[in-house]
Amino acid sequence: MANSIQDKLEWTIILIHEFGKKHGLTLKQAFNYLRRYKGIDFIDRNYSYVHTQSFQSMVLDMTEYCHNMGGGLV
């Protein structure tokens, strides 16, 4: 089953919001961080898997992934 672009976009925005909440960032700051450290690319490439996980789990995974890509948040 293909995921619609709207579903993918809505899910990604919620994840970015939750990521920002966890790290004390605005939505824009969270997006910029995830984009800079390849988190957005990871989500885009692996959406069929990541959207089946809880937001809490994915925030932790994105934090670790971006940290491994050079990001400073832990």
N, CA, C and O atoms as a GROMACS GRO file, in nm:
protein
  296
    1MET      N    1   0.085  -0.118   0.000
    1MET     CA    2   0.000   0.000   0.000
    1MET      C    3   0.089   0.124   0.000
    1MET      O    4   0.178   0.138   0.084
    2ALA      N    5   0.065   0.212  -0.092
    2ALA     CA    6   0.145   0.335  -0.102
    2ALA      C    7   0.094   0.438  -0.002
    2ALA      O    8  -0.027   0.448   0.023
    3ASN      N    9   0.187   0.512   0.055
    3ASN     CA   10   0.151   0.618   0.148
    3ASN      C   11   0.131   0.747   0.070
    3ASN      O   12   0.208   0.778  -0.021
    4SER      N   13   0.027   0.820   0.106
    4SER     CA   14   0.003   0.946   0.036
    4SER      C   15   0.105   1.050   0.083
    4SER      O   16   0.158   1.043   0.194
    5ILE      N   17   0.129   1.144  -0.004
    5ILE     CA   18   0.223   1.252   0.029
    5ILE      C   19   0.171   1.330   0.149
    5ILE      O   20   0.250   1.370   0.235
    6GLN      N   21   0.040   1.352   0.155
    6GLN     CA   22  -0.018   1.426   0.267
    6GLN      C   23   0.004   1.352   0.399
    6GLN      O   24   0.041   1.414   0.499
    7ASP      N   25  -0.017   1.221   0.401
    7ASP     CA   26   0.005   1.142   0.522
    7ASP      C   27   0.151   1.150   0.566
    7ASP      O   28   0.182   1.169   0.684
    8LYS      N   29   0.240   1.136   0.469
    8LYS     CA   30   0.384   1.142   0.498
    8LYS      C   31   0.423   1.279   0.554
    8LYS      O   32   0.499   1.288   0.650
    9LEU      N   33   0.371   1.384   0.495
    9LEU     CA   34   0.400   1.519   0.540
    9LEU      C   35   0.346   1.544   0.680
    9LEU      O   36   0.416   1.598   0.765
   10GLU      N   37   0.221   1.504   0.704
   10GLU     CA   38   0.162   1.523   0.837
   10GLU      C   39   0.240   1.448   0.944
   10GLU      O   40   0.269   1.502   1.050
   11TRP      N   41   0.275   1.322   0.916
   11TRP     CA   42   0.350   1.242   1.012
   11TRP      C   43   0.485   1.306   1.040
   11TRP      O   44   0.528   1.314   1.156
   12THR      N   45   0.552   1.352   0.936
   12THR     CA   46   0.685   1.412   0.950
   12THR      C   47   0.679   1.541   1.031
   12THR      O   48   0.767   1.567   1.113
   13ILE      N   49   0.578   1.622   1.010
   13ILE     CA   50   0.562   1.747   1.086
   13ILE      C   51   0.540   1.716   1.233
   13ILE      O   52   0.597   1.783   1.320
   14ILE      N   53   0.459   1.616   1.262
   14ILE     CA   54   0.437   1.579   1.402
   14ILE      C   55   0.568   1.531   1.465
   14ILE      O   56   0.600   1.568   1.578
   15LEU      N   57   0.643   1.450   1.392
   15LEU     CA   58   0.771   1.402   1.446
   15LEU      C   59   0.866   1.519   1.471
   15LEU      O   60   0.932   1.523   1.575
   16ILE      N   61   0.874   1.612   1.378
   16ILE     CA   62   0.961   1.730   1.397
   16ILE      C   63   0.918   1.808   1.519
   16ILE      O   64   1.001   1.853   1.598
   17HIS      N   65   0.787   1.825   1.536
   17HIS     CA   66   0.735   1.896   1.653
   17HIS      C   67   0.774   1.824   1.783
   17HIS      O   68   0.821   1.886   1.878
   18GLU      N   69   0.755   1.692   1.786
   18GLU     CA   70   0.791   1.614   1.905
   18GLU      C   71   0.941   1.617   1.931
   18GLU      O   72   0.984   1.624   2.046
   19PHE      N   73   1.020   1.612   1.825
   19PHE     CA   74   1.165   1.622   1.838
   19PHE      C   75   1.202   1.756   1.900
   19PHE      O   76   1.285   1.762   1.991
   20GLY      N   77   1.142   1.862   1.851
   20GLY     CA   78   1.168   1.995   1.905
   20GLY      C   79   1.128   2.007   2.051
   20GLY      O   80   1.201   2.065   2.132
   21LYS      N   81   1.012   1.953   2.085
   21LYS     CA   82   0.965   1.956   2.224
   21LYS      C   83   1.066   1.887   2.316
   21LYS      O   84   1.099   1.938   2.423
   22LYS      N   85   1.113   1.772   2.273
   22LYS     CA   86   1.208   1.695   2.354
   22LYS      C   87   1.338   1.771   2.378
   22LYS      O   88   1.399   1.759   2.484
   23HIS      N   89   1.381   1.849   2.279
   23HIS     CA   90   1.510   1.916   2.287
   23HIS      C   91   1.500   2.067   2.309
   23HIS      O   92   1.600   2.137   2.299
   24GLY      N   93   1.381   2.117   2.337
   24GLY     CA   94   1.364   2.260   2.364
   24GLY      C   95   1.387   2.348   2.242
   24GLY      O   96   1.441   2.457   2.254
   25LEU      N   97   1.346   2.299   2.125
   25LEU     CA   98   1.365   2.373   2.001
   25LEU      C   99   1.230   2.414   1.943
   25LEU      O  100   1.128   2.348   1.965
   26THR      N  101   1.231   2.524   1.868
   26THR     CA  102   1.111   2.560   1.793
   26THR      C  103   1.097   2.462   1.677
   26THR      O  104   1.189   2.386   1.648
   27LEU      N  105   0.982   2.464   1.612
   27LEU     CA  106   0.960   2.378   1.498
   27LEU      C  107   1.063   2.406   1.389
   27LEU      O  108   1.117   2.314   1.328
   28LYS      N  109   1.090   2.534   1.365
   28LYS     CA  110   1.188   2.571   1.263
   28LYS      C  111   1.328   2.522   1.301
   28LYS      O  112   1.400   2.469   1.216
   29GLN      N  113   1.368   2.541   1.426
   29GLN     CA  114   1.500   2.496   1.471
   29GLN      C  115   1.512   2.344   1.459
   29GLN      O  116   1.614   2.292   1.415
   30ALA      N  117   1.406   2.273   1.500
   30ALA     CA  118   1.408   2.127   1.492
   30ALA      C  119   1.420   2.081   1.347
   30ALA      O  120   1.497   1.991   1.316
   31PHE      N  121   1.344   2.144   1.257
   31PHE     CA  122   1.352   2.108   1.116
   31PHE      C  123   1.492   2.133   1.062
   31PHE      O  124   1.549   2.047   0.995
   32ASN      N  125   1.547   2.250   1.092
   32ASN     CA  126   1.680   2.284   1.041
   32ASN      C  127   1.786   2.186   1.093
   32ASN      O  128   1.875   2.145   1.019
   33TYR      N  129   1.775   2.148   1.220
   33TYR     CA  130   1.869   2.052   1.278
   33TYR      C  131   1.857   1.916   1.208
   33TYR      O  132   1.957   1.858   1.166
   34LEU      N  133   1.734   1.868   1.196
   34LEU     CA  134   1.712   1.738   1.132
   34LEU      C  135   1.755   1.740   0.986
   34LEU      O  136   1.805   1.640   0.935
   35ARG      N  137   1.735   1.851   0.920
   35ARG     CA  138   1.778   1.860   0.780
   35ARG      C  139   1.931   1.862   0.772
   35ARG      O  140   1.990   1.792   0.690
   36ARG      N  141   1.995   1.942   0.857
   36ARG     CA  142   2.141   1.955   0.854
   36ARG      C  143   2.211   1.822   0.881
   36ARG      O  144   2.312   1.790   0.818
   37TYR      N  145   2.157   1.745   0.976
   37TYR     CA  146   2.222   1.621   1.014
   37TYR      C  147   2.154   1.498   0.956
   37TYR      O  148   2.162   1.388   1.011
   38LYS      N  149   2.087   1.517   0.843
   38LYS     CA  150   2.036   1.410   0.757
   38LYS      C  151   1.919   1.331   0.814
   38LYS      O  152   1.885   1.225   0.762
   39GLY      N  153   1.857   1.380   0.921
   39GLY     CA  154   1.740   1.313   0.976
   39GLY      C  155   1.621   1.316   0.882
   39GLY      O  156   1.549   1.216   0.870
   40ILE      N  157   1.599   1.428   0.815
   40ILE     CA  158   1.488   1.439   0.720
   40ILE      C  159   1.510   1.341   0.604
   40ILE      O  160   1.416   1.275   0.561
   41ASP      N  161   1.631   1.332   0.555
   41ASP     CA  162   1.662   1.237   0.448
   41ASP      C  163   1.635   1.094   0.494
   41ASP      O  164   1.579   1.014   0.419
   42PHE      N  165   1.674   1.062   0.617
   42PHE     CA  166   1.651   0.928   0.672
   42PHE      C  167   1.502   0.898   0.677
   42PHE      O  168   1.458   0.790   0.638
   43ILE      N  169   1.424   0.994   0.726
   43ILE     CA  170   1.278   0.975   0.734
   43ILE      C  171   1.220   0.954   0.594
   43ILE      O  172   1.138   0.865   0.574
   44ASP      N  173   1.263   1.036   0.501
   44ASP     CA  174   1.212   1.025   0.364
   44ASP      C  175   1.243   0.889   0.303
   44ASP      O  176   1.156   0.827   0.241
   45ARG      N  177   1.364   0.843   0.320
   45ARG     CA  178   1.405   0.715   0.261
   45ARG      C  179   1.340   0.594   0.330
   45ARG      O  180   1.318   0.491   0.267
   46ASN      N  181   1.311   0.608   0.458
   46ASN     CA  182   1.264   0.494   0.538
   46ASN      C  183   1.124   0.512   0.594
   46ASN      O  184   1.088   0.451   0.695
   47TYR      N  185   1.045   0.596   0.531
   47TYR     CA  186   0.912   0.628   0.584
   47TYR      C  187   0.826   0.504   0.607
   47TYR      O  188   0.754   0.497   0.706
   48SER      N  189   0.832   0.408   0.518
   48SER     CA  190   0.747   0.290   0.532
   48SER      C  191   0.772   0.218   0.664
   48SER      O  192   0.682   0.153   0.718
   49TYR      N  193   0.893   0.228   0.718
   49TYR     CA  194   0.924   0.170   0.849
   49TYR      C  195   0.898   0.270   0.961
   49TYR      O  196   0.829   0.238   1.058
   50VAL      N  197   0.954   0.391   0.949
   50VAL     CA  198   0.952   0.484   1.063
   50VAL      C  199   0.812   0.524   1.105
   50VAL      O  200   0.789   0.548   1.223
   51HIS      N  201   0.719   0.531   1.011
   51HIS     CA  202   0.585   0.575   1.050
   51HIS      C  203   0.508   0.468   1.128
   51HIS      O  204   0.401   0.496   1.182
   52THR      N  205   0.563   0.347   1.134
   52THR     CA  206   0.499   0.242   1.213
   52THR      C  207   0.548   0.241   1.357
   52THR      O  208   0.495   0.168   1.441
   53GLN      N  209   0.648   0.323   1.387
   53GLN     CA  210   0.705   0.330   1.521
   53GLN      C  211   0.640   0.444   1.600
   53GLN      O  212   0.580   0.534   1.542
   54SER      N  213   0.652   0.438   1.732
   54SER     CA  214   0.596   0.546   1.814
   54SER      C  215   0.679   0.673   1.794
   54SER      O  216   0.798   0.667   1.761
   55PHE      N  217   0.616   0.787   1.814
   55PHE     CA  218   0.689   0.913   1.804
   55PHE      C  219   0.800   0.919   1.908
   55PHE      O  220   0.910   0.966   1.879
   56GLN      N  221   0.773   0.871   2.029
   56GLN     CA  222   0.875   0.871   2.134
   56GLN      C  223   0.998   0.791   2.090
   56GLN      O  224   1.111   0.836   2.107
   57SER      N  225   0.975   0.674   2.036
   57SER     CA  226   1.085   0.590   1.989
   57SER      C  227   1.160   0.658   1.875
   57SER      O  228   1.284   0.655   1.872
   58MET      N  229   1.088   0.718   1.782
   58MET     CA  230   1.153   0.781   1.668
   58MET      C  231   1.229   0.907   1.708
   58MET      O  232   1.332   0.938   1.648
   59VAL      N  233   1.182   0.980   1.807
   59VAL     CA  234   1.256   1.096   1.856
   59VAL      C  235   1.391   1.050   1.910
   59VAL      O  236   1.494   1.111   1.882
   60LEU      N  237   1.391   0.944   1.987
   60LEU     CA  238   1.516   0.890   2.041
   60LEU      C  239   1.606   0.841   1.927
   60LEU      O  240   1.727   0.868   1.927
   61ASP      N  241   1.548   0.770   1.832
   61ASP     CA  242   1.626   0.720   1.718
   61ASP      C  243   1.683   0.834   1.634
   61ASP      O  244   1.799   0.828   1.592
   62MET      N  245   1.603   0.937   1.610
   62MET     CA  246   1.650   1.051   1.530
   62MET      C  247   1.758   1.129   1.605
   62MET      O  248   1.851   1.181   1.543
   63THR      N  249   1.746   1.136   1.736
   63THR     CA  250   1.848   1.203   1.816
   63THR      C  251   1.981   1.129   1.801
   63THR      O  252   2.085   1.191   1.778
   64GLU      N  253   1.977   0.997   1.814
   64GLU     CA  254   2.099   0.917   1.800
   64GLU      C  255   2.154   0.923   1.657
   64GLU      O  256   2.274   0.939   1.638
   65TYR      N  257   2.066   0.911   1.559
   65TYR     CA  258   2.109   0.913   1.419
   65TYR      C  259   2.178   1.047   1.387
   65TYR      O  260   2.288   1.048   1.331
   66CYS      N  261   2.114   1.157   1.422
   66CYS     CA  262   2.172   1.289   1.393
   66CYS      C  263   2.302   1.311   1.470
   66CYS      O  264   2.395   1.373   1.419
   67HIS      N  265   2.308   1.261   1.592
   67HIS     CA  266   2.431   1.271   1.671
   67HIS      C  267   2.545   1.197   1.598
   67HIS      O  268   2.658   1.246   1.591
   68ASN      N  269   2.512   1.080   1.546
   68ASN     CA  270   2.613   1.003   1.470
   68ASN      C  271   2.654   1.073   1.342
   68ASN      O  272   2.762   1.046   1.289
   69MET      N  273   2.570   1.162   1.291
   69MET     CA  274   2.599   1.236   1.169
   69MET      C  275   2.666   1.372   1.200
   69MET      O  276   2.686   1.453   1.110
   70GLY      N  277   2.699   1.395   1.328
   70GLY     CA  278   2.770   1.516   1.366
   70GLY      C  279   2.692   1.615   1.450
   70GLY      O  280   2.746   1.717   1.491
   71GLY      N  281   2.566   1.586   1.476
   71GLY     CA  282   2.482   1.676   1.557
   71GLY      C  283   2.523   1.674   1.703
   71GLY      O  284   2.580   1.577   1.753
   72GLY      N  285   2.494   1.783   1.772
   72GLY     CA  286   2.537   1.796   1.910
   72GLY      C  287   2.435   1.755   2.013
   72GLY      O  288   2.469   1.745   2.131
   73LEU      N  289   2.311   1.731   1.974
   73LEU     CA  290   2.209   1.694   2.072
   73LEU      C  291   2.223   1.547   2.110
   73LEU      O  292   2.250   1.462   2.026
   74VAL      N  293   2.205   1.520   2.238
   74VAL     CA  294   2.207   1.382   2.287
   74VAL      C  295   2.098   1.361   2.388
   74VAL      O  296   2.082   1.252   2.441
   0.00000   0.00000   0.00000
